[in-house]
Amino acid sequence: YTQTRAAWEYIDAVQLKGDECASTTRPTVGRQPVDLLANSRLSSQLDRVMGGRSTGAASLLLSSGYLFAGFLETAGGGFAYLRLSRTSTIDISRYAAIELVVDVHAQGQTPLAFQLELIGSGRSCSLVSSFALPLGDYRNTQLAKATLHAPLAAFQPKGPWWAGGRCSGSSTSLRSISAIQIGNYYQRGSYRLALHSMRAVDSAPRAPVGIPKLPLDKRGRQEAANFLRAALSRAEGLRGKGSPEASMAVAVLETSAWQVVRTDRAATSSARQALREAADAAAKLRSEGQSPERIVTDLQAKIKEVLRVDYAF
């Protein structure tokens, strides 16, 4: 058993190192990142237009970027979003991903998901993907930062969820983006999005090196199991709301899996390997433009299997 365990730990260390090497972003020749926060007008929208009771306010960060924070109340509404309306349209069609530098999420028990929506001119249906703020800690007096990537290939038309006169059936073109919205939907509780930068980039790491380890109080196996169960619960609530929210569920589960993979004591080597493979498979399906419903169903099943086999306390 000791030799087997040592072998698994050696393989795990080699694979993690391989992920880090393979995911190193290589310098690009010619095409430079595009700042998506520049040349934009800031505004926000709350569910109070529909009788909801959520709160939220958008402001400038002291360093650079924007802060959007408040409390999301799901009774009677359940949404709050930040809107960046560009002073002129921008073409990001030749880029690979949108890179976001954000503060980690320090409130609650699981990563917090946001929809990332690309809006064109006229009545075209917007394109939607999602990301999740990893759960994290303070470093000295400031929250730790995470670097996240949303592949452009994973964006899908929001379509019928904004029909009824809002969109014509055609989809936003990446060649002509007039606004970007970042929304919190159906996740009751306090939220805080500190967006330090957002850029269109020419490449994205294969493995998300910008996702941190679990917070210090969740690095034991029992705590990690509770963390994964909380992520499954949040994902299940989101997927029942529709396809855009299913993409948020994928982001929650994928981020949660990677946080456990990054944390040595949170799981056995075999569990970390299974979670790594599940997260890799989900990322591959997203990059291929597969439906979020299909991806979240597969990811839920794999995480439940890890809990059944490796966390049978």
Secondary structure, 3 states (H helix, E strand, C coil): CHHHHHHHHHHHHHHHHHHHHHCCCCCCCCCCCEECCCCEEEEEEEHHHHCCCCEEEEEECCCCCEEEEEEECCCCCCEEEEEEEEEEEECCCCCCEEEEEEECECCCCCCEEEEEEEECCCCCECEEEEEEECECCEECCEECEEEEEEEHHHCEECHHHHCCCCCCCCECCCCCEEEEEEEEECCCEEEEEEEEEEEEECCCCCCCCCCCCCCHHHCCHHHHHHHHHHHHHHHHHHHCCCHHHHHHHHHHHHHHHHHHHHCHHHCCHHHHHHHHHHHHHHHHHHHCCCCHHHHHHHHHHHHHHHHHHHCCC
